[in-house]
Amino acid sequence: MLKIKNIISGYPGSFMLDSISIEIQEGVFAGIIGPNGSGKTTLFKTITGDLKTESGEISLNGTDMSSVSMRERARKMAIVTQHIEAGDVLVEDYVLMGRLPYKKLFQLADRKSDIKIAHKYLHLTGVYRYKDNLMNELSGGEQQMAAIARALTQEPELLLLDEPTSHLDISHQVQILNLLQQLNGDGLTILMIIHDLNLAGEYCSNLVMLNRGKVHTSGTPDEVLNYKDIEEVYNTVVITQKNPLSGKPAIFLVSGKILGKQ
């Protein structure tokens, strides 16, 4: 579905992605991982079009994304950023913004069909009861759910998320990732930048590990989350084992005090 070929982009004189090539197949739940400064956010901004490429190509279902309008891009991919800035906007109105790519010229009022779609995803994300509240009255987790509802209201082919669980407590993290897992099970292709390796291993079906602007390794969580690659990229001693229920890889840190006893 998403093909990233030999991408060079970033900030000349500072940080650049170095010939990144990634293929995301339709129907997968993919995660981009890597330490701070590895290029995760730069890659995200390049995929979304916020950063221009120096060279290379990004295509979605065979369509070169540099050749499509912002309106058409918004119909194909929906974006949920790490920081939600909505302010004094009603939750319902905020979610209805997801229908903007489908509005006709000079259309001001929301169509009944648009409202129906927005309400569908307000219910799905559990924030329908807040539809008449202001966005800034919601907690961080509730705002993130509203942002996901707006993105789904775009009815995209691909959902992109930039660290959606960052700064949230474990309850909201699990709630959001369970929802994404459900959406993926229903056929939505998802690409997520994620910081927590344990969450990445538990929920994602495919992972890409970045390091210093390059792809270090990619594959299934079992293939990527091994102690050798983690220690090499993160420069941290870890132990990897299987989650006894899911069978997914789990990562354990080892404190300096314990290492000093070895």
C-alpha positions in Angstrom: 0.0 0.0 0.0 2.6 2.5 1.1 5.9 2.5 -0.7 8.8 4.7 0.4 11.7 4.5 -2.0 15.2 6.0 -1.4 13.9 9.0 0.5 16.3 11.7 1.4 14.7 14.5 3.4 15.1 16.5 6.6 17.0 19.6 7.6 20.1 20.3 5.5 23.1 21.0 7.6 21.5 19.4 10.6 19.7 16.0 10.3 18.7 14.1 7.2 17.1 10.8 6.4 19.6 8.7 4.4 18.0 6.8 1.5 15.1 5.4 3.5 13.2 2.6 1.7 10.1 1.0 3.4 7.1 -0.9 2.1 3.9 -1.2 4.2 1.5 -3.8 3.0 -2.2 -3.4 3.0 -3.9 -4.5 6.2 -0.9 -4.4 8.5 -0.4 -2.5 11.8 3.1 -1.2 11.4 5.2 0.6 13.9 8.2 2.9 13.5 10.6 2.6 16.4 14.1 4.0 17.3 15.9 6.1 19.8 15.5 9.9 20.1 17.2 11.5 17.1 16.9 8.4 14.9 14.6 10.1 12.4 11.1 8.9 13.4 9.5 12.3 13.4 11.4 13.4 10.3 10.1 10.4 8.5 6.5 11.0 9.7 6.6 14.6 8.5 8.0 13.5 5.2 5.2 10.9 4.7 2.5 13.5 5.6 4.0 16.1 3.3 5.1 18.5 5.9 8.7 18.1 4.8 9.7 18.0 1.2 12.0 15.3 -0.1 15.4 16.1 -1.5 15.0 12.9 -3.6 13.1 9.6 -3.7 9.4 8.8 -4.0 6.5 8.1 -1.7 3.5 6.4 -3.3 0.2 5.1 -1.9 -1.5 2.3 -3.8 0.7 3.2 -6.8 -0.1 6.9 -6.8 2.9 9.3 -6.4 1.9 11.4 -3.4 3.8 14.4 -4.7 1.4 14.7 -7.6 -1.8 14.8 -5.6 -3.6 17.8 -4.1 -3.9 18.3 -0.4 -7.6 17.6 -0.7 -7.0 14.3 -2.4 -4.1 13.4 0.0 -6.6 14.0 3.0 -8.9 11.4 1.4 -6.2 8.9 1.2 -4.4 9.3 4.5 -5.5 10.7 7.9 -3.0 12.0 10.4 -3.1 12.0 14.2 -0.3 14.1 15.7 1.3 13.8 19.1 0.0 17.2 20.3 -3.7 18.0 19.9 -4.3 21.8 19.5 -8.0 22.4 19.2 -8.8 25.1 21.7 -12.3 26.5 22.1 -14.0 24.1 19.6 -16.9 21.8 20.3 -15.8 18.1 20.1 -18.5 17.4 17.5 -17.4 20.3 15.3 -13.7 19.2 15.8 -14.5 15.7 14.6 -16.7 17.0 11.7 -13.5 18.7 10.4 -12.6 15.3 9.1 -15.3 15.7 6.4 -13.7 18.9 4.9 -12.0 17.0 2.1 -15.4 15.9 0.9 -17.2 19.2 1.1 -18.2 20.9 -2.2 -17.1 24.5 -3.0 -19.1 27.1 -1.0 -20.7 24.3 1.1 -21.0 25.7 4.6 -23.5 23.5 6.4 -22.6 19.9 7.3 -24.7 17.3 5.4 -26.7 14.7 7.3 -24.5 12.0 5.9 -21.4 13.8 7.2 -22.9 14.1 10.7 -23.9 10.4 10.6 -20.3 9.4 9.8 -18.9 11.7 12.5 -21.3 10.3 15.1 -20.3 6.8 14.1 -16.7 7.4 15.1 -17.6 9.5 18.1 -19.4 6.4 19.4 -16.6 4.1 18.3 -14.0 6.1 20.2 -16.2 6.5 23.3 -16.3 10.3 23.2 -19.8 10.8 21.9 -20.9 11.8 25.4 -18.5 14.8 25.1 -19.7 16.0 21.7 -21.1 19.2 23.2 -18.0 19.9 25.3 -15.1 22.1 24.3 -12.0 20.2 23.3 -9.9 21.9 25.9 -12.2 20.6 28.6 -11.2 17.0 27.8 -8.4 15.1 29.3 -5.3 14.2 27.2 -6.6 10.7 26.6 -10.0 11.9 25.6 -8.5 14.5 23.3 -6.5 11.8 21.6 -9.6 9.7 21.1 -11.4 12.7 19.6 -8.4 13.2 17.2 -8.6 9.6 16.2 -12.4 10.0 15.6 -11.7 13.0 13.4 -9.1 11.1 11.4 -11.5 8.1 10.9 -14.2 10.5 9.8 -11.9 11.2 6.8 -12.5 7.5 5.9 -8.9 7.1 4.8 -7.0 4.2 3.2 -4.1 4.7 5.6 -4.1 6.0 9.2 -0.9 7.7 10.4 -0.2 8.3 14.1 2.7 10.1 15.7 3.2 8.6 19.2 -0.5 8.5 20.1 0.2 7.1 23.6 2.9 9.6 24.6 2.3 11.3 27.9 -0.8 9.2 28.7 -1.3 6.8 31.6 -1.3 3.1 31.1 -5.1 2.9 31.1 -5.4 5.4 28.2 -2.5 3.8 26.4 -4.2 0.4 26.3 -7.5 1.9 25.5 -6.1 3.7 22.4 -4.0 0.7 21.2 -6.9 -1.7 21.7 -9.0 0.6 19.5 -6.3 0.7 16.8 -5.9 -3.1 17.0 -9.7 -3.4 16.5 -9.6 -1.0 13.5 -6.8 -2.9 12.0 -8.7 -6.1 12.5 -11.5 -4.5 10.5 -9.1 -3.9 7.6 -7.6 -0.4 8.2 -3.9 -0.1 7.4 -2.1 1.7 10.2 1.4 3.2 10.5 2.3 4.5 13.9 5.4 6.1 15.3 5.8 4.7 18.8 8.4 5.2 21.6 7.6 2.2 23.9 9.1 -1.0 22.6 6.9 -3.2 24.7 3.7 -1.6 23.4 5.2 -1.8 19.8 5.9 -5.5 20.2 2.5 -6.3 21.7 0.3 -4.5 19.3 2.2 -4.1 15.9 2.3 -6.8 13.3 5.4 -5.2 11.6 8.1 -3.0 12.9 10.8 -0.8 11.3 13.7 0.2 13.6 15.5 3.4 12.6 18.9 4.5 13.7 20.8 7.7 12.7 18.5 8.4 9.8 18.7 4.9 8.3 16.6 1.7 8.5 18.5 -0.6 10.9 16.2 -3.5 10.6 12.6 -4.4 9.8 10.2 -7.3 10.0 7.9 -8.9 12.6 8.2 -7.9 16.3 10.0 -11.3 16.9 12.6 -10.5 14.2 13.2 -6.8 15.2 12.9 -6.9 19.0 15.9 -9.0 19.8 18.4 -8.0 22.5 21.3 -7.7 20.0 19.6 -5.1 17.8 18.1 -3.2 20.7 21.4 -3.0 22.6 23.2 -1.9 19.4 20.7 0.8 18.5 19.8 2.0 22.0 23.1 1.4 23.6 21.3 -0.1 26.6 21.5 -3.6 28.1 18.2 -5.4 27.9 16.7 -8.9 28.3 14.0 -10.1 25.9 11.5 -12.7 26.7 8.1 -13.8 25.5 4.8 -12.5 26.9 3.4 -15.7 28.5 -0.1 -14.9 27.2 0.4 -13.3 23.8 3.7 -14.8 22.9 4.9 -11.4 21.7 8.4 -10.2 22.7 8.7 -8.2 25.9 11.8 -6.1 26.8 13.2 -5.8 30.4 15.7 -3.2 31.4 18.6 -4.0 33.7 19.7 -1.4 36.2 23.3 -0.2 36.6 23.2 -1.6 40.2 22.4 -5.1 39.0 25.0 -4.9 36.2 27.6 -3.8 38.7 27.1 -7.1 40.5 27.9 -9.1 37.5 
